[in-house]
Each structure stands twice: as C-alpha cells, then as structure tokens.
Amino acid sequence: MNIEVQKIPTAHLERIAPRYCRMCGECTGACLQGLPVADILRFLTYADGYGQFALGRENFLQLPREQAAVKCGNCPSCTVECPYGVKVSERLIRAQEMFTC
C-alpha cells in the first residue's frame, strides 16, 4: 500500500481526536459530579457523528435528574482525562447545551 494513502486515515484521526470518543472506557467513573461521562460522549456522537440528534437527546434526557442538573461549565477544572486526547469538558458542555435547549 502506498505510504501517502496510509497517512490519510492517520491525519483524519488526529484531526477528530479532540472531538470523538473511541468508547475505550478509560473515563468511566472519573467525574467528581457523578456524570456518566462515556455515556454522554456516546449520546453526543449519535448527534454529531451519526446525525442522529433525536437518539442522542432521547438518551440524554433519560439521565437521572441529579445528573441532568450538573453543568460542566461550573466546575473549576475537569478531572476526566482521555488517553486519546478528547477534550472531555468541552464535549460534555456541548452535549449539555445541545440536548437541554
């Protein structure tokens, strides 16, 4: 296979790394506010990645009331880190803004 052809998928992965969760589970249970981080990132992927906004919102709205009330923008800093470079707090804020409108 041509080396240039191999670089295309790698370059694409680097470009989307800050936005799309790989569902590796490394962030599970790490939020101090008790959010199911991996689940919320998955809901956002339904909307942003697959164009299934209704599916993402439907799942988000099924979160328990105390989790739905958390606003990531109110935390001084996010304790969740992604080994693949997903900007977790930015993505959670986007999901909260998108699905609670």
C-alpha angles and dihedrals in degrees: 000000000000114000091226091055090052091053094059096070091042092051090048092051091051090051095051098036095098091052112038127063116221091207092238092145096229091126096050113128095000099111113105090210092056099249118157091236098183091049094050091047088051091051089051090050089055089058103034101029104035102024091241100131094157092054092049093047093045091055093044092052090055091066114114113269094251091054093045089053094058114105112199091202088068094061115095090224137349118253092198117097126185119217088213097052101257108160092232101185092048091050093047091050090050091051092048092049094043099046101039098054 
